[in-house]
Amino acid sequence: MTTPSFVPGLELARRFYTEAVAPLLAETAPGIPHSAARIGPGSEVLGYDTPRSADHEWGPRLQLFLHPSDVPHHAGRIAHALAERLPKTFHGYPTHFAPTGETRDIRVMRATDGPVHHRVEITHVSSWFTDTLGFDPTRPITPAHWLGTPTQRLAEVTAGAVFHDGLHALTPARAALRWYPHDLWLYVLACQWQRIAHEEAFVGRCGEVGDELGSAVIAARLTRHLMRLCLLMDRRYPPYGKWLGSAFARTTAGDRLTPVLTAALTAKDWRTRETHLATAYETVAGLHNQHHLTDRIDPKTRPYHSRPFRVLRADRFAQALTARVTDPAVRELPLPQPDDAEQP
């Protein structure tokens, strides 16, 4: 079979719904309201898919949402109709998904002569979000819900696309999750600054005793913290490690900071590493001031107490942010503490 020209997975899903799934649904379950989307796990949902993505769980696929009362009566019939009547290929891509052989849970597009094992997930809105996030966003969302959910998950359910929302429930649920409430945003930012504060002096301290490897490891951790902080400042949920660099490149500071952070990570000695990190600290501190979330904070680096290491004293930013929190429930939340192994 000739490999078709690559189509971004989100666009492929949109066409699949419009041209193949929706017409069959109209014939199989006429008059039944539904919503359709491609959200949840998958590189195409975040817009990072490439031809490489087609090696597993990528292809013509989507979620089909029914009213909760319609799921037990119609989901099975709709799934069977799709298996029997979907085209075997769609725009050159198989609609059948077969096990990879490595695990039954991971499937890949394969040609078939029989019924299609499709990737049209049929569910209802509350059930899908509860399974994905652990809570239902159509009900009140608590601070524990927000903070207990990995940012990768929040990115997955708020990215992607809704192709049709006949239930008028999917779009409001996604809107409720679009970003943290303001006080929680302040708190999450403060936590990120505090993580930097825990380790910013260690790049120099490791280097001073000749531990360049340890210094480089700390620098890499600080770089990750800074990248995630820039995403949070841009009101974007940081994705997990595979896509963190791709997402960071699209932030307000991405163009300016990428060469600086790259230089820090590739530095051969701790003093050079510290110099580049100091530049990055001051840049991100300047971004903080531009958001006017707190009074202006001096963005310049300085010695670490009496020790000759350049630091920002990132705890100043954490404290200023938490001081602006007005919600009593959020004010009671603790800032991160260093692991025992990372105590000074």
C-alpha positions as CSV (number, residue, x, y, z in Angstrom):
1,M,0.0,0.0,0.0
2,T,1.4,3.4,-0.9
3,T,2.0,5.6,2.1
4,P,-0.4,8.6,1.8
5,S,0.9,12.2,2.1
6,F,1.0,13.2,5.8
7,V,-2.1,15.0,7.1
8,P,-2.0,16.4,10.6
9,G,-4.0,14.1,12.8
10,L,-6.4,16.7,14.0
11,E,-7.3,17.6,10.5
12,L,-7.6,13.9,9.6
13,A,-10.0,13.4,12.5
14,R,-12.1,16.4,11.4
15,R,-12.5,15.1,7.9
16,F,-13.1,11.6,9.3
17,Y,-16.0,12.9,11.4
18,T,-17.5,15.1,8.6
19,E,-17.1,12.7,5.7
20,A,-17.5,9.2,7.2
21,V,-18.8,9.1,10.8
22,A,-21.4,11.8,10.8
23,P,-23.2,10.4,7.7
24,L,-23.3,6.9,9.2
25,L,-24.5,8.3,12.5
26,A,-27.4,10.1,10.7
27,E,-28.5,6.8,9.2
28,T,-27.9,4.6,12.2
29,A,-29.2,6.9,15.0
30,P,-31.2,9.7,13.3
31,G,-32.3,12.5,15.6
32,I,-30.1,11.4,18.5
33,P,-28.1,14.5,19.7
34,H,-24.3,14.0,19.9
35,S,-21.0,15.8,20.1
36,A,-17.8,14.9,18.4
37,A,-14.2,15.9,19.1
38,R,-10.6,14.8,19.0
39,I,-9.3,15.5,22.5
40,G,-7.3,13.6,25.1
41,P,-4.0,11.7,24.7
42,G,-2.2,11.9,21.4
43,S,0.5,14.1,19.9
44,E,-2.0,15.3,17.2
45,V,-4.2,16.8,20.0
46,L,-1.4,19.1,21.0
47,G,-0.3,19.8,17.4
48,Y,3.0,18.0,17.6
49,D,2.4,14.9,15.4
50,T,4.6,14.0,12.5
51,P,4.7,11.0,10.1
52,R,6.5,9.2,13.0
53,S,3.3,9.4,15.0
54,A,1.6,6.9,12.8
55,D,3.4,4.0,14.4
56,H,0.9,3.7,17.2
57,E,-2.5,5.1,18.2
58,W,-2.6,7.6,15.4
59,G,-5.0,7.8,12.5
60,P,-8.6,8.4,11.7
61,R,-10.0,8.5,15.2
62,L,-12.2,10.6,17.5
63,Q,-14.6,10.7,20.5
64,L,-18.3,10.5,20.0
65,F,-20.4,11.8,22.9
66,L,-24.0,10.8,23.5
67,H,-26.4,11.9,26.2
68,P,-25.9,9.6,29.3
69,S,-29.4,8.1,28.8
70,D,-28.6,7.3,25.2
71,V,-25.4,5.5,25.8
72,P,-26.8,2.1,27.0
73,H,-29.5,2.1,24.3
74,H,-27.5,3.2,21.2
75,A,-23.7,3.0,21.8
76,G,-23.5,-0.6,21.0
77,R,-25.6,-0.3,17.8
78,I,-23.6,2.7,16.6
79,A,-20.3,1.0,17.3
80,H,-21.4,-2.1,15.4
81,A,-22.6,0.0,12.4
82,L,-19.3,1.8,12.3
83,A,-17.4,-1.5,12.4
84,E,-19.4,-2.9,9.5
85,R,-19.8,0.2,7.3
86,L,-16.9,2.5,7.8
87,P,-14.6,2.5,4.7
88,K,-11.6,0.3,5.1
89,T,-9.4,3.3,4.3
90,F,-9.9,7.0,4.7
91,H,-7.8,9.4,2.6
92,G,-5.3,6.6,2.2
93,Y,-5.2,5.7,5.9
94,P,-6.6,2.4,7.3
95,T,-9.5,2.8,9.6
96,H,-8.8,-0.5,11.2
97,F,-6.6,-0.6,14.3
98,A,-4.8,-3.8,15.2
99,P,-2.6,-4.7,18.2
100,T,1.1,-3.9,17.8
101,G,2.0,-7.3,19.3
102,E,3.8,-5.6,22.2
103,T,0.6,-5.0,24.2
104,R,-3.1,-5.5,23.6
105,D,-3.8,-1.9,24.7
106,I,-1.6,-0.2,22.0
107,R,-2.9,-0.4,18.4
108,V,-1.7,0.7,15.0
109,M,-3.4,1.2,11.6
110,R,-3.6,-2.0,9.6
111,A,-5.4,-3.1,6.5
112,T,-8.3,-5.5,7.0
113,D,-10.9,-7.4,4.9
114,G,-13.2,-7.9,7.9
115,P,-15.1,-5.6,10.2
116,V,-13.1,-2.5,11.2
117,H,-11.8,-2.3,14.7
118,H,-12.2,1.5,14.7
119,R,-11.0,4.1,17.1
120,V,-14.3,6.0,17.5
121,E,-14.8,6.1,21.2
122,I,-18.4,6.3,22.2
123,T,-19.1,7.7,25.7
124,H,-20.8,10.6,27.4
125,V,-19.2,13.9,28.6
126,S,-19.2,13.4,32.4
127,S,-18.0,9.8,32.1
128,W,-15.2,10.6,29.7
129,F,-13.8,13.5,31.8
130,T,-14.1,11.6,35.0
131,D,-12.1,8.7,33.5
132,T,-9.5,11.1,32.0
133,L,-9.1,13.5,34.9
134,G,-10.6,11.9,37.9
135,F,-13.3,14.5,38.3
136,D,-16.3,15.9,36.4
137,P,-15.8,19.5,35.2
138,T,-19.6,19.9,34.7
139,R,-19.7,20.1,38.5
140,P,-17.8,22.5,40.7
141,I,-14.0,22.2,40.4
142,T,-12.1,22.3,43.7
143,P,-8.5,23.3,44.3
144,A,-7.7,19.7,45.0
145,H,-9.0,18.8,41.5
146,W,-6.9,21.5,39.8
147,L,-3.7,20.7,41.7
148,G,-4.1,16.9,41.7
149,T,-4.3,16.8,37.9
150,P,-1.1,16.7,35.9
151,T,-0.7,19.7,33.5
152,Q,-0.3,17.2,30.7
153,R,-3.8,16.0,31.2
154,L,-5.2,19.5,31.4
155,A,-3.4,20.3,28.2
156,E,-4.9,17.2,26.5
157,V,-8.5,18.0,27.4
158,T,-8.4,21.7,26.5
159,A,-6.4,21.3,23.3
160,G,-7.6,19.4,20.2
161,A,-10.8,20.4,18.6
162,V,-14.6,20.0,18.9
163,F,-16.2,19.2,15.5
164,H,-19.8,19.3,16.6
165,D,-21.4,20.0,20.0
166,G,-25.0,19.1,19.7
167,L,-25.2,18.2,23.4
168,H,-24.0,21.7,24.4
169,A,-22.1,20.2,27.2
170,L,-18.6,19.5,25.8
171,T,-17.7,23.1,25.0
172,P,-18.7,24.4,28.5
173,A,-16.8,21.6,30.2
174,R,-13.6,22.5,28.2
175,A,-14.1,26.2,28.9
176,A,-14.3,25.5,32.6
177,L,-10.8,23.9,32.4
178,R,-9.3,26.4,30.1
179,W,-7.1,27.9,32.8
180,Y,-6.7,28.0,36.6
181,P,-8.8,30.4,38.6
182,H,-6.7,33.6,39.3
183,D,-5.7,32.8,42.8
184,L,-4.7,29.3,41.9
185,W,-2.7,30.6,39.0
186,L,-0.8,32.9,41.4
187,Y,-0.2,29.9,43.7
188,V,1.0,27.6,40.9
189,L,3.4,30.4,39.7
190,A,4.7,30.8,43.3
191,C,5.3,27.0,43.5
192,Q,7.4,27.2,40.4
193,W,9.5,30.1,41.6
194,Q,10.0,28.3,44.9
195,R,11.3,25.2,43.1
196,I,13.9,27.4,41.5
197,A,14.8,29.0,44.8
198,H,15.5,25.6,46.3
199,E,18.3,24.8,43.9
200,E,19.6,28.0,42.3
201,A,22.7,28.2,44.5
202,F,23.7,24.6,44.0
203,V,25.1,25.1,40.4
204,G,27.9,27.0,41.9
205,R,28.3,25.0,45.1
206,C,28.6,21.7,43.2
207,G,31.1,23.3,40.8
208,E,33.2,24.8,43.7
209,V,33.9,21.3,45.0
210,G,34.8,20.0,41.5
211,D,31.5,18.3,40.8
212,E,30.8,19.5,37.3
213,L,28.5,16.6,36.6
214,G,26.4,17.4,39.7
215,S,26.4,21.1,38.7
216,A,25.2,20.2,35.2
217,V,22.4,18.0,36.6
218,I,21.2,20.9,38.8
219,A,21.4,23.3,35.8
220,A,19.2,20.9,33.8
221,R,16.6,20.7,36.5
222,L,16.6,24.5,36.8
223,T,16.2,24.8,33.0
224,R,13.2,22.6,33.2
225,H,11.7,24.7,36.0
226,L,12.3,27.9,34.0
227,M,10.7,26.4,30.9
228,R,7.6,25.3,32.8
229,L,7.4,28.7,34.5
230,C,7.4,30.5,31.1
231,L,4.6,28.3,29.9
232,L,2.6,29.0,33.1
233,M,3.2,32.8,32.7
234,D,1.8,32.4,29.2
235,R,-1.3,30.7,30.6
236,R,-0.4,27.4,28.9
237,Y,-0.4,24.0,30.6
238,P,3.1,22.6,30.4
239,P,3.1,19.2,28.6
240,Y,5.2,16.2,29.7
241,G,8.9,15.9,28.9
242,K,8.6,14.7,25.3
243,W,6.9,17.9,24.2
244,L,8.2,20.4,26.8
245,G,10.8,21.9,24.4
246,S,8.3,22.1,21.5
247,A,5.8,23.9,23.7
248,F,8.5,26.2,25.3
249,A,9.6,27.3,21.8
250,R,6.2,28.8,21.2
251,T,6.1,30.9,24.4
252,T,6.7,34.6,24.6
253,A,10.2,34.1,25.8
254,G,11.1,31.0,23.7
255,D,13.1,32.8,21.0
256,R,15.1,34.8,23.6
257,L,15.7,32.1,26.1
258,T,16.3,29.0,23.9
259,P,19.9,30.0,23.0
260,V,20.6,31.1,26.6
261,L,19.4,27.8,28.2
262,T,21.1,25.8,25.5
263,A,24.3,27.5,26.4
264,A,23.8,26.8,30.0
265,L,23.2,23.1,29.3
266,T,26.2,22.7,27.1
267,A,28.7,24.7,29.2
268,K,31.8,22.9,30.2
269,D,32.4,24.6,33.6
270,W,30.2,25.8,36.4
271,R,31.0,29.5,36.1
272,T,29.9,29.7,32.5
273,R,26.9,27.6,33.3
274,E,26.0,30.0,36.2
275,T,26.5,33.0,33.9
276,H,24.0,31.8,31.4
277,L,21.5,30.8,34.0
278,A,21.7,34.2,35.6
279,T,20.8,35.8,32.2
280,A,17.8,33.4,32.0
281,Y,16.7,34.3,35.6
282,E,16.8,38.0,34.9
283,T,14.9,37.5,31.6
284,V,12.1,35.5,33.3
285,A,12.0,37.9,36.2
286,G,11.5,40.7,33.8
287,L,8.6,38.8,32.3
288,H,7.1,38.5,35.7
289,N,7.2,42.2,36.2
290,Q,5.5,42.7,32.8
291,H,2.5,40.7,34.0
292,H,1.9,43.1,36.9
293,L,0.7,40.3,39.1
294,T,2.7,41.8,42.0
295,D,4.5,45.0,42.6
296,R,7.7,45.3,40.7
297,I,10.5,43.1,42.0
298,D,14.2,43.8,41.3
299,P,15.1,41.3,38.5
300,K,18.8,41.5,39.0
301,T,20.8,38.5,40.3
302,R,22.9,38.8,43.4
303,P,25.3,36.8,45.6
304,Y,23.8,34.0,47.7
305,H,24.2,35.4,51.2
306,S,27.9,35.5,51.9
307,R,28.7,32.8,49.2
308,P,30.0,33.9,45.8
309,F,27.2,32.3,43.7
310,R,24.9,34.3,41.5
311,V,21.3,33.7,42.2
312,L,18.0,35.5,41.7
313,R,16.6,34.7,45.2
314,A,13.5,33.3,43.5
315,D,11.8,33.0,46.8
316,R,11.1,36.8,46.6
317,F,8.8,36.1,43.7
318,A,7.1,33.2,45.4
319,Q,6.4,35.3,48.5
320,A,5.1,38.3,46.5
321,L,2.7,36.1,44.5
322,T,1.3,34.3,47.6
323,A,0.8,37.7,49.3
324,R,-1.7,38.5,46.5
325,V,-3.8,35.4,47.0
326,T,-7.2,36.3,48.5
327,D,-9.0,32.9,48.5
328,P,-8.6,31.6,52.1
329,A,-8.5,28.0,50.8
330,V,-5.6,28.8,48.5
331,R,-3.8,30.9,51.0
332,E,-3.5,27.8,53.3
333,L,-1.8,25.7,50.7
334,P,1.9,25.2,51.4
335,L,4.7,26.0,49.0
336,P,6.9,23.0,47.8
337,Q,9.6,21.9,50.2
338,P,13.0,20.5,49.0
339,D,13.3,16.7,49.2
340,D,15.3,15.5,52.1
341,A,18.2,14.6,49.8
342,E,18.2,18.2,48.5
343,Q,18.4,20.0,51.9
344,P,21.3,22.5,52.0
